[in-house]
Amino acid sequence: MVYPDREAFAGWIRTTRLPWMARLPEGEQPVFIRAIIDQYLSMYPANSGGAISIGMVRLEAEAIKRASCQPESFAIYKPSLL
C-alpha cells in the first residue's frame, strides 16, 4: 500500500488499529499515532515525493456453500498424540 503523506498514513492507522486505539484515552491517540509514524519512517523513509509505502500481504478467500453440504458430513481432523 502507498499513502501519499503522513496524514493519509495516520488515517489508515486510526481506522485499522482499533484494538490499540481503544486502549488509549482519545487525547493520547494522536501522540501515539505520530510516534508510530515517526518510528516507521525512521526505518522506512518516505520517497522523494513524500509518499509512504507499507509492505503488506492481502489474503482473499472465496467460499461456496453447496446445498448438499450438511454440517455432520464434515470430517474433523484430530492429530494423534504419538
C-alpha positions in Angstrom: 0.0 0.0 0.0 1.2 3.5 -0.7 -0.1 6.5 1.2 0.6 10.0 -0.3 1.5 11.6 3.0 1.7 11.3 6.8 -2.0 12.3 7.2 -3.2 9.5 4.9 -1.0 7.0 6.8 -2.3 8.3 10.1 -5.9 7.8 8.8 -5.1 4.2 8.0 -3.6 3.6 11.5 -6.7 5.3 13.1 -9.1 3.0 11.2 -7.3 -0.3 11.2 -5.6 -0.4 14.6 -8.8 -0.1 16.6 -7.7 -2.6 19.4 -4.7 -0.4 20.1 -6.6 2.8 19.9 -9.4 1.7 22.1 -7.0 1.2 25.0 -5.8 4.8 24.9 -7.6 7.9 26.0 -8.7 9.9 23.0 -6.4 12.8 23.9 -3.4 10.4 23.7 -4.2 8.7 20.4 -2.8 11.4 18.1 0.5 11.4 20.0 0.6 7.6 19.8 -0.1 7.6 16.1 2.6 10.2 15.5 5.1 8.0 17.4 4.2 5.0 15.3 4.7 7.0 12.1 7.9 8.5 13.3 9.3 5.1 14.2 8.1 3.6 10.9 9.7 6.4 8.8 13.0 6.1 10.7 13.2 2.6 9.4 11.4 3.0 6.0 11.7 6.6 4.8 9.1 8.2 2.6 10.0 8.5 -1.1 11.2 11.8 -2.6 7.6 12.9 -3.2 6.6 12.2 0.5 4.7 9.0 -0.3 4.9 6.3 2.3 5.0 2.6 1.2 3.7 -0.1 3.5 4.6 -3.7 2.8 1.6 -6.0 3.3 0.0 -9.1 2.0 -3.6 -9.4 1.3 -5.3 -12.8 1.6 -8.5 -13.3 -0.2 -10.6 -16.4 0.1 -13.8 -17.4 -1.7 -16.2 -20.0 -0.3 -19.2 -21.6 -1.9 -21.8 -23.3 0.2 -23.2 -26.3 -1.6 -26.9 -27.1 -1.0 -26.0 -30.8 -0.3 -23.4 -29.9 2.3 -24.5 -30.8 5.8 -22.5 -30.0 9.0 -22.4 -33.6 10.1 -20.7 -34.6 6.8 -17.6 -32.6 7.6 -14.5 -34.5 8.7 -12.8 -33.2 11.7 -9.0 -33.5 11.8 -7.7 -34.7 15.2 -3.9 -35.1 15.3 -2.8 -38.2 17.1 -0.5 -37.9 20.1 2.4 -40.2 19.4 
